[in-house]
Amino acid sequence: MESGHGGLKVNSSEIELVDGVAADAVARLTGCNPHFVFERFDPRTRRPVQTHIGFNGTGDEFHQTPADGVFSALRQRIANDASIHSDAPPGAGGGVLALIGYSLLAGRPPLPRSADAAPEAVILTPGLLVTIDHGAGRAWLAAEVDGASEVEVQTIRDALKGLGEVPAGKALPAPAPEWSATTSEADFAAFARSAQARMGPGQPVEGVVLSVQMRSRRRCDPLAAYRVLRAINPSSYMFLARSPSLDAWGATSLGLVRLTNGRFFAETDGATRPYEDESFVWMPSPKEIAEYDVVVGALREALEPLTDEDGLTFDSEMEERRFFNLAHLFATATGRLAPGIDRLDLVRALSPHGAAVGHHRQPALDLIATSETVVRGPFSGTIGFFGYDGSIDASAFTRSMWQTETGMTVHAGAKVVPASIPEEEYRECVLKTLALRRCVEPS
């Protein structure tokens, strides 16, 4: 790739730096037909921090593949050892996006392959990767040899600089898609109460996350939907992944883990409360504190065996964050990996995220398997960018949406503890899907 900005070789890639990135660069780049977008936002300011966008890539889908096979394939994809100048953000030297679904991570038997079944995992390897550091207004272009033509690269440069038209996306025909819940409130309440009967002092489950799925037989333009979702519901993590048989996108407040130079940063969403306006003041109830304790316990249980002798440090606890008329209580923890533990060990230990499952993990997984009547698919799995430099930036696949040949699916969960009112938890699940359903309605 020829460059007037200066470039350098990293293994089979060449890196180009672009300064003066336009504020609407992501909106412009999503009009250039990317295979994936993975973004991290500041949860307090709602401003983007770092974005990875992949073009001209290859997509590997895994159907009826054991977890070991998927993680082995992922290890092979990220076996490079790339590093570039120190002011570049993690992952700017190249990497892959991986989406690993719940069933595979939870150790459930593989599902029969059908038109409406999403792949159990997807790995997307870009021919051209754009990494944007929004605070610095800089972007790095990492192109594999023969990964993109000079014309395509120039189109990306122009989009980064704010040149050309901002794509409007395709509007869906009226009326808006009709959505139907695959589980009724009464059925959800019944299996939630059955789960509650197995919780409490001396029981193996302190709390469990149960979920509601909604479906539409319509399809949409996922790039247009992502642009709308990004505008109406900026969250801690936003993502879009497109493979041969699956389009998936979402805006989740639930980060999984970041890893740079052996140090990890993990977080968990401990409790949720709907609110009407910004005057709302939250005084957590005993039930909400119990929800929080459940997921913090799950995070601690997953991380402590992987942490070096300095141990695990909680940087913040019961931190309130708000997203789309829902307030959350978060905890964040940091540490360094113990000798002999690598980054995929870290991801496997944290997945499925405790805040999407419950505590203790295995009994909660077993309870979900016997309570829920709908297959979760990608929902509450893991999606993240794995850099060739050893970095990870990953989130839980929650507040998520996907489409296959048979239509669109949106899925959300809520924590159930002994003090929960199941009907309220059902309505919380449906509320969590609202921004996603709005992103595909015509303007």
C-alpha positions, 0 to 999 in steps of 0.5 A: 500500500503506497502512502504519503503519510509514511508507513512501516511493515509489521509481519505481512501488514503495512501500517499507515497513520492518518491524522485529523479524523472527522467526527463522523468518520464511523458513520462514513466508514459504515457506508463503505461495506465493512465486515465488522465494527467494534467500538468502546465508548466512555460509559460516563460521557458516551463518547467513542474512545476506540473503534476497530473497523474491518474490510475485505475480510474472510469469515469463518463460521463454526457449526456443531464444533466443540469449544476446543475446536473454536478456541484452537482456530482462534489461537491460530488466527492470532498467532502473529506477534505484531507491535507498532509505534508506542502511541498507537492504541492496542490492536492497531497492528491488526487482529481478528473479531470473534463472536462466540455464542452462548451454547458453545461457551456454556458447554451445551450440545451443538444444535442441528443446523437449520436456516434460522439457527445462527452459527455457534461462533464466527471469526472475521479476519480483515484484509484492511483494518482501521483503528481510530483513537477518537481522543487523539483524532488519529487512525491507523490503517493496517492492510494485509498484503493484497488485502485491499486495492489502492482505490479502496484504501483511498476511499477509506482515507477520504471517509476518515477525513470527512470527504464525500457524502454520509450514507443515509442507509436503506429505510425499511418499508412501512409498517415497522417490523412486527415483533413477537415474544417467543415466551409469554409473561406468564410462562416467564413468571412460571419458570422464574418462580420455579428457579426461585424455589431453588435459591436461598441459604444453603442452595447452590444458586444465589441468583440466575439471569433469565431471558426473553427473545423477540422475533420478526420475520422481516429483515433489514440493512444491518449497516443502516440499523447499526448507524441508527443504534449508535445514534440513539443508544451509545453504550460502553460497547457497540458492535457489528459483525457480518458473515455469510449466514449471520448479521449481528449487532448490538449496544451493550453496557456490559464489557467483558475484559480488556487486556494490554501488556498482561494487565486486565481490566474487567467489569460487571453489571450488578443491578438494574432499575428502570427510570423515567427522567434524569431527576431519578435518584437511586437508593438501591433496595435489598433486592438490588443489592442482592443482585449486585452481590450475585454478579460481583461474586461471579466475577471474583470467582472467575478471576481470582484463579487467573490472577498473579500473586498481587491479587485482584483489585476492585477499582470501583464498586456500586458505580451507577451508570445510565443507558436508555432509561435503565440505571445500572450498578457496576463494579470494575476489577484489575489485575495481572495474569498469573504465569502460564495463563494466556488471554484465551484462558482469561476469555474462557474463564469469564464467558459466559459473563457472570452478569448474563448467567448468575452465580454460582456459574455451573449451577446457574447454567444448569438452571438456565438449561432446565428453565428457559424454553428458547435457545439463546444462540449468540445472546450472552456469548462473547464478542471481541477484538483480539489483536496480534499484539496480544491485546483483547477488547471484549464485551458480552453479547447482550442488548443484541440483535441478529438476523439469518435467512428467516428474519431478525431476533432480539434477546435480553435478560434480567437477574432473578433473585429470591426477592424478585417479582418475575413479572417485573423482570419480564418487563425489564427484559422487554424494555432492554430490547426497545432501542434495538427494535427502534433501530430497524424502524423506518424514520 
